[in-house]
Amino acid sequence: MPGFRLVDVEVGDGITIRAAVGGEGPPLLLLHGHPQTHVTWRKIAPDLARNCTVVAPDLRGYGDSSKPEGGGDHAAYSKRAMAADQVAVMRTLGFERFAMVGHDRGGRVGHRLALDFPDALTKLAVFDIAPTATMYARADKAFATRYFWWFFLIQPSPLPERMILGDVDYFLREHVERQNKIPGATEPEAFAEYLRCYRSPEGVHAVCEDYRAAATIDLEHDAADADARVRVPLLALWGARGVVGQTYDVLETWREKATDVRGKALDCGHTLQEERPEETLAELIPFL
């Protein structure tokens, strides 16, 4: 991303988080989803950096960040662990409080960060998700068919890992193209970067551990915090053509989890920042 520098931040327990940093002004944390890296913000981060100090990391397990073993309970990939990573990154860079935008898995990390570190966030935007516990609790055949990886990736190791590694290029391309509804939104160069980071055995295992954590320890954490609410303003944006937007009343699901919610659908699929960058900025900048 033009104008951004890459930094590696040690966050403890031998974990290093790679992040792109650029701009000046109030701090803004951008967290990507699966199967992307921080490069997913390439179309909107330069505009945001005109008025913010933008920090766009690779989540642990993704991109060029560390990829630890998940452990028997998958705790190394809990959203609690991932949220703690990002708070450590921001504090290392000198930011105690910051706004945050999270797409997909990054939004789930943001939800947990808002609960575990309520004094760290000033605002939270989530892209194309409903809360994890809500989505599992209300899953039906239609959802399971269209979001099959939620149930495939959580199978015990090494079943999904070995199957994906049999043809990583095909799996990744099918995943991206199935979720995007705007042709060409993920350019060949961006896809090549995602593929570079995805194709290692450690990377595929990390992705599976992320989803295994979501179906186990993350649900335990969510159940323990069932009465907790996100207290900062929350903006929810989603793709009108995507599974989340066509399956849930997105705003209502977040009003069950947060006290100050607003948002809308955009005419696209899952990856708003790649499919509709101008429209995404038009909603995001006034909110921030």
C-alpha positions in Angstrom: 0.0 0.0 0.0 1.6 3.3 -1.0 2.8 5.4 1.9 2.8 2.5 4.4 5.7 0.9 6.1 5.9 -2.7 7.3 6.8 -3.4 10.9 7.1 -6.6 13.0 5.9 -6.3 16.6 6.7 -8.8 19.3 3.6 -9.3 21.4 4.8 -12.0 23.8 5.0 -15.8 24.0 7.2 -15.8 20.9 4.5 -14.3 18.7 5.4 -11.7 16.1 2.7 -9.6 14.3 3.4 -8.1 10.9 1.6 -4.8 10.3 1.5 -2.0 7.7 1.5 1.4 9.3 0.8 4.8 7.5 -0.7 8.2 7.9 -1.0 10.7 10.8 -3.8 11.5 13.2 -6.0 9.5 15.6 -5.1 5.8 15.6 -7.2 3.3 13.5 -6.8 -0.5 13.6 -7.9 -2.5 10.5 -8.2 -6.2 10.9 -8.7 -8.5 7.9 -10.6 -11.7 7.6 -10.2 -15.2 6.0 -8.5 -15.9 3.6 -7.0 -12.4 3.2 -4.1 -10.5 4.8 -3.7 -6.8 5.6 -3.5 -6.3 1.8 -7.3 -6.5 1.7 -7.3 -2.8 2.9 -5.3 -1.6 -0.1 -8.2 0.2 -1.8 -9.4 2.2 1.3 -6.4 2.4 3.7 -4.6 5.3 1.8 -7.8 7.4 2.0 -8.2 6.6 5.7 -4.6 7.5 6.3 -5.2 11.1 5.2 -6.8 11.7 8.6 -5.7 8.7 10.8 -2.7 6.8 11.7 -3.7 3.5 10.1 -2.4 0.2 11.5 -3.3 -2.8 9.4 -1.8 -6.1 10.8 -1.9 -9.7 9.7 -3.8 -11.6 12.3 -1.8 -14.4 14.0 -1.9 -17.4 11.7 -2.3 -15.2 8.6 0.0 -13.4 6.2 3.5 -12.9 7.6 2.5 -13.1 11.3 3.5 -16.0 13.5 1.6 -19.3 13.1 1.8 -21.1 16.5 0.4 -24.5 17.2 -3.2 -24.2 18.4 -3.0 -26.5 21.4 -5.4 -29.2 22.4 -8.2 -26.6 23.2 -7.3 -24.4 20.2 -6.7 -21.5 22.7 -3.8 -20.1 20.7 -6.3 -19.1 18.1 -9.1 -17.9 20.4 -10.4 -14.5 19.6 -9.3 -13.6 23.1 -5.7 -14.4 22.2 -6.0 -12.6 18.9 -7.5 -9.5 20.5 -4.7 -9.4 23.1 -2.2 -9.5 20.2 -3.7 -6.4 18.6 -3.9 -4.4 21.9 -0.2 -5.2 22.4 0.6 -4.0 18.8 -1.2 -0.8 19.3 0.4 -0.2 22.7 3.8 -0.9 21.3 3.1 1.7 18.6 2.1 4.2 21.3 -1.7 4.0 21.2 -3.6 3.2 24.3 -7.0 3.9 22.8 -8.1 3.6 19.1 -10.9 3.0 16.7 -11.2 -0.3 14.9 -12.6 -1.8 11.7 -12.8 -5.6 11.3 -13.8 -7.6 8.3 -14.9 -11.2 8.8 -12.6 -12.9 11.3 -11.2 -9.4 12.1 -14.6 -8.3 13.1 -14.9 -11.3 15.5 -11.6 -10.3 17.0 -13.0 -6.8 17.3 -16.1 -8.0 19.2 -13.9 -9.9 21.7 -11.5 -7.0 22.0 -14.5 -4.7 22.9 -15.5 -7.0 25.7 -12.0 -7.8 27.0 -10.5 -4.4 26.6 -13.4 -2.0 26.9 -11.2 1.0 27.7 -9.0 0.5 24.6 -11.7 1.1 21.9 -13.3 4.4 20.9 -15.4 3.0 18.0 -15.9 -0.4 16.3 -17.0 -1.2 12.8 -17.7 -4.7 11.7 -18.0 -5.9 8.0 -20.3 -8.7 6.9 -20.7 -10.6 10.1 -23.3 -11.4 12.7 -22.0 -12.4 16.1 -20.4 -15.9 16.1 -22.6 -17.4 18.8 -25.7 -16.1 17.0 -24.6 -17.6 13.7 -23.9 -21.1 15.2 -27.1 -21.0 17.2 -29.3 -20.2 14.3 -27.5 -22.3 11.7 -29.8 -24.3 9.3 -29.3 -26.4 6.2 -29.2 -23.4 3.9 -26.5 -21.6 6.0 -24.5 -24.8 6.3 -24.6 -25.3 2.6 -23.5 -21.8 1.6 -21.0 -21.4 4.5 -19.7 -25.0 4.4 -16.1 -24.1 5.5 -17.5 -23.2 9.0 -18.1 -26.9 9.3 -15.3 -28.3 7.1 -12.4 -26.4 8.6 -13.3 -27.4 12.2 -12.9 -31.1 11.5 -10.1 -32.7 13.5 -6.6 -32.3 12.2 -5.2 -33.3 9.7 -8.3 -34.0 7.6 -9.1 -30.5 6.3 -5.4 -29.5 6.1 -4.5 -32.5 3.9 -7.5 -32.0 1.6 -6.8 -28.2 1.2 -3.1 -28.8 0.6 -4.0 -31.2 -2.2 -4.9 -28.2 -4.4 -4.5 -24.9 -2.4 -4.9 -22.7 -5.5 -8.2 -24.2 -6.4 -9.6 -24.1 -2.9 -8.5 -20.5 -2.3 -9.8 -19.3 -5.7 -13.1 -21.0 -5.2 -13.5 -19.5 -1.8 -12.8 -15.9 -2.9 -14.8 -16.1 -6.0 -17.8 -17.7 -4.3 -17.9 -15.0 -1.7 -17.2 -11.9 -3.9 -20.2 -10.9 -6.1 -18.3 -8.1 -8.0 -16.1 -9.7 -10.7 -12.5 -8.6 -10.6 -12.7 -7.1 -7.1 -9.7 -9.2 -6.0 -7.1 -8.4 -8.6 -4.6 -11.1 -9.7 -1.8 -9.5 -7.8 -3.8 -9.4 -4.6 -4.9 -13.0 -5.1 -1.3 -14.0 -5.6 -0.3 -12.4 -2.3 -3.1 -14.2 -0.5 -2.0 -17.5 -2.1 1.6 -16.9 -1.2 0.6 -16.6 2.5 -2.0 -19.4 2.4 -0.2 -22.2 0.7 2.2 -23.3 3.5 1.2 -26.2 5.7 1.6 -23.9 8.7 -0.7 -21.4 7.2 -3.4 -23.9 6.3 -3.2 -25.4 9.8 -3.5 -21.9 11.4 -6.6 -21.2 9.4 -8.2 -24.4 10.5 -7.3 -23.7 14.1 -8.9 -20.2 13.8 -12.2 -21.9 12.9 -11.8 -24.7 15.4 -11.4 -22.1 18.1 -14.5 -20.3 16.9 -16.5 -23.5 17.3 -15.2 -24.4 20.7 -13.3 -22.1 23.1 -14.7 -18.9 21.5 -18.2 -20.1 22.2 -17.3 -20.8 25.8 -16.0 -17.3 26.2 -19.1 -15.9 24.5 -21.4 -17.9 26.8 -19.5 -16.6 29.9 -20.1 -13.1 28.6 -23.6 -13.6 27.4 -24.9 -10.5 29.3 -21.9 -8.3 28.3 -22.4 -5.6 25.7 -20.2 -3.6 23.4 -20.3 -0.1 24.9 -18.7 2.0 22.1 -20.6 3.0 19.0 -20.8 0.1 16.5 -21.2 0.4 12.8 -22.3 -2.8 11.0 -21.9 -2.9 7.2 -22.7 -6.0 5.1 -23.1 -7.2 1.5 -26.7 -7.3 0.3 -25.8 -10.2 -2.1 -23.9 -12.2 0.6 -24.9 -15.0 2.9 -24.9 -12.9 6.1 -27.1 -10.2 4.6 -29.5 -12.7 3.1 -29.7 -14.9 6.3 -29.9 -12.5 9.2 -31.3 -9.2 10.3 -27.8 -8.0 10.8 -28.6 -4.9 12.8 -30.9 -6.8 15.1 -28.2 -9.4 15.8 -25.8 -6.6 16.9 -28.4 -4.8 18.9 -28.5 -8.0 21.0 -24.7 -7.5 21.7 -24.1 -3.7 21.7 -25.8 -0.6 23.1 -25.3 1.8 20.1 -25.7 0.2 16.7 -26.1 1.6 13.2 -25.4 0.4 9.7 -26.6 -0.7 6.3 -26.2 -3.1 3.4 -24.0 -2.3 0.4 -24.6 -3.8 -3.1 -21.9 -6.4 -3.1 -20.9 -9.7 -1.6 -18.7 -10.5 1.4 -15.6 -8.4 0.9 -16.9 -4.8 1.0 -13.5 -3.1 1.1 -12.5 -4.8 -2.1 -15.9 -4.9 -3.9 -17.3 -1.5 -3.1 -14.4 0.6 -1.7 -15.9 4.0 -2.4 -19.2 3.2 -0.9 -17.5 1.6 2.1 -15.5 4.8 2.7 -18.6 6.9 2.3 -20.1 5.1 5.3 -17.0 4.6 7.3 -15.4 8.0 7.3 -18.4 9.9 8.8 -18.7 7.2 11.5 -15.0 7.5 12.4 
